């Protein structure tokens, strides 16, 4: 496929409207997972969604109403204190998620087993949130509190999120019992893993740093046998002080053993470092997709 045809094919998926479609789709999926699995089995897996389950059990309030009452003030606080980063897409997610939860509240539970509910509820929630993130949106809620807590305390954002979700799960343990709290932990773990999968996909590549005096031969073999390019970096040995060339290259998971075979054949004493890379764009990997700009530059007059 030629580049021109490819960019034309991808154009609808880079349009700003498509972001809102993803936010709405993510909110709908999360709502279905909530009413099909999490709510019927009392799986309060953190966040405002988990709080709404606790409040419904204690006071009988409709979860959608609770989420609106918590999310909308939090969104306004976020806009005031944290600026425009909480924009229209977050507003859409904040309003539409409780609406979809209300519209799907009569869905029959798909299972009465708490373990199955925590597994599939966690995966469904992660799928919904991950799709929303792909649309560069948010469901609001505790993400705003986490940002505020991080700013005030200096703690990392992830740790603040963990503290808030953990507090909800602890309360769930008191209200529903310790067993339900353990199921909630399973749901939280699967939600986070599913979000990662939606964000970065199943495929992972390997970044390799190769240090060898036969770097030229290794570079040539990689280009011929793997059809991969490599970047030569200038380095200095920390112990010897001698100048050394370092090869930096990226290979797919299936090409790792081929790379090792090349190194073993050319230089068995070569030093190699491998680590995972989940986002690689460029020739031979994923194409770089740039969102379309709404405004075009005008040609200067004259």
N, C-alpha and C positions, 0 to 999 in steps of 0.2 A: 504494500500500500504506500503510495507516495505521500510525502509530507503534507501537500496541499489538501489531498483527499482526507487524510487523517485529521487535520485540524478542523476541516469542515464537518466531519463526523462527530468530533468531540465538542463542537461549538455549543449545542444545546445543554451539555452537562457543565459548562463553565459559565453559563448565564446566571446572573444573580437570582432570578426567579427560581432556578433549580435548587438553590440553597434553602429557600423557604419550603419547597416541596419535601426536601429531606428532613427539615425540622418537623413538619407536620406528620410525615411518615414515621419518624422516630417516636413522636409523642403518641401516635396511635398504637404502635407496637408495644410501648411501655404500658399503656393503659390496658391493653388486652392481657399482657402478662400479669399485671397487678390484679385484675378481676378474676382471671382464670386460675392463678396459682397462689400469689402472695397473700392477698386478703382472706380468702376462704380458709387457708391453713395457718393464719396468724404469723406469717413470716415477716417481721418488722426489720427489714434489712437496711436500716440506716436512712438518713436523709429525711426530707419532709414527707416523702411517701411513707416511710416507716412510722413517723410521728402520727400521721393521719390514721394508721392502723391502730396504734395505741389509744388514741383519743376516741376512735369509734367504739372500741371495746369497753372503755371506762365510762364515757359519757353518751355514747350512741349517736354522735354527730356523723353526718355524711362525710366520707373521706374527701370528696371533691371540694366541699365547702371549707373544710379545714385547710386544704392545700391552697385554695385561693386566699384565705385569711392570713396565711403565713407567707406565701410566695410574693404576693403583690406588695406588701410593705417592705419585704426584704429587697425586692427589685428596686423600689423607689430609693431605699437607703443606699443600695449599691450605686445607682446613678448619681446620687448626691455626693457620696463620699469617694467613690472610685472612678467617677468620670464616665465618658461615653463608651467605654469598652462594653458596658452592659446596654447594648443598643436594641434595635428593633427585633432582631432574631431571638434574643433572649426574652424580650417581651412576648413574642409569639409563643415560644415554648412555655413560658410561665403561665399564660392564660389558657392555652389550648390543651395542655396535659390534663389539668383537672376537668376541663370540658369533656374530653374524650373518656376520661375515667367515669364521669357521670353518665355519658351516653351508653357506655358498655357495662354498666353496673349489673344488668340483668343476665349477663353471660353466665351459663352454668359452669361450675368448677370442672376442670378436666381430670382432676384426681383428688382423692381424699387422703392420699399418702403424703405425709409432710416432707419426706426425703425427696420424692419426685417433684413436689411443689417447689422446694428450695432449689433443686437443680434446674428445672425448666423455667421457674420464675426468675432465677438469677441470670440465666442465659438470655431470656426474653428481655429483661430489663437492660442488660448490657448491650444487646442488639439495638434496642431503642435509643439508648443514650449515645452509643457509638455512631449511629446514623445521624443523630442530631449534631454531634460534633463534626461529622463530615460535612454537614451543611453550615459549619461555622456558627452554630447556635448553641443554646444552653437551655436547660430546664429551670434555671434559677435556683432557688432554694438554698441548701447548705453550701453551695459553691460560693455564694456571696459571703456567708458567715465565715467560711474558711479563709477567704481573702482578707476579710477584716481582722480575724484572729491572727493571721500570719503577719499582717502589718503591725498590729499592736504588740505582739509577743516576740516577733523575730523568728518564730519557728518556721520550718519549711511548710509549704502549702500542703503537700501530701500528708504530713504528720498532723496538721490541723484538721484535715478532712477525716483522717483515721480517728482522731479524738472525738469528733462530733458524731460520727457514725457509731463509734464504740459506745458512746453514752446512750444512744437510742437502743442499742442491742442490750445493754445492761438493764435498762428499764423494761425492755421486753422480757428479760429473764425474770424480773420481779412480777410482772403482770401475767405472762403466759407460762412461766416455768422455765427452768434452765435448759430443758431439751429443745424448746422452741428457739431459745437464744442460740444454741449450737447450730440449728438449722439455718438461722439467719446469717451466721458466720459463713456457712457454705454458700449461701446465696450471694453474699457480698464478694467473696473470693471469685465466684464464677462470673459475676457481673464485671469485675475489674478485668478478668482475663478476656472476656468476650469483647469488651470495649477495645482492648489492645488489638485483638484479631481484626475487628472492623476497621480500626485506624490504619494498621500496617499490613494486614493480610497474613496468610499462612506462610508465604514464601519469605525466606531470609537468605541473604548473601553473606559471604565471608570476606572480610578485609584481611589482607596478608601483608606483613612486612618481612622481607627476606634480606638477610645480610650474608653476603658471600663474596669471595674474591673472584668467583666465576659469574658475576652478575650479568655480564654481556651475553654469555652462552645461555643462561637461564632466561633472560629477557627474550632472546631469539626463539627459544623452544616454546615459551608461553605464547608468543605471537603466532607461531606455526601450528602447534598442537592444540592449544585451547582457543586460538583466535581471540585472545584478549590482549589489550594494551597494558602497559605498566609505566609508572612514573619513577624516574631515578632521582633519589634524594641524596644530597651530600651530607655525610655524617662523619663524626670523629669518635674513635674508640675511647671510652672513658678510662680504661686501664692502660692501653698501649699508646694512646694519643695519636695513632695513625689515622689517616684519612680513609674512609670507607664509603662505598656506594650502597645505598639501601633502595631496594625495589618495593614500591607500593603498588598493589594491584587488588582488584576485586573480582572474585569468582563466585559462581553459583554453588549451592550446597553439593550438587552432583559432581562438580569439577574439583572438589577438594582432594580426593584421592589421586586424581590425575596430576594435580600440582605437586603433591607429595612424591609421586613416582618420578616426576621430572627432577625434583631436587635430589632425590636419592641417586638417580642415575648420573647427574652432572656433578653434584657436590654433596656427598652424604654428611658432611660436617656443617652444612649451611644452617644458619640460625633463622628460625621462622616463628613469627607470632601471628596467631589467627584470632579474630574476634567477630562477633555477629554484627551485621548491619541490616536493618530492616527497611531502610529507605535509600534506594540507589536509583538515580535518574540519569539517563544519558544513553549513548549508543550501546546497544547490546543488552540494555536493561529496560526499565520502564521509561516511556516517553515523558518528557517534561510538559505538563499541561498548565498553561498560564491563563487565569481568568480574564475574560474580556473586559476591557475598560469601557466605562460608560461614556466617557468623553473622548473625543479625538482632538489631536493638536491641530490648530489652524495654521495654514501656511502664512508666513509673514507677507505683508503687503509690499508691493514694489519688487 
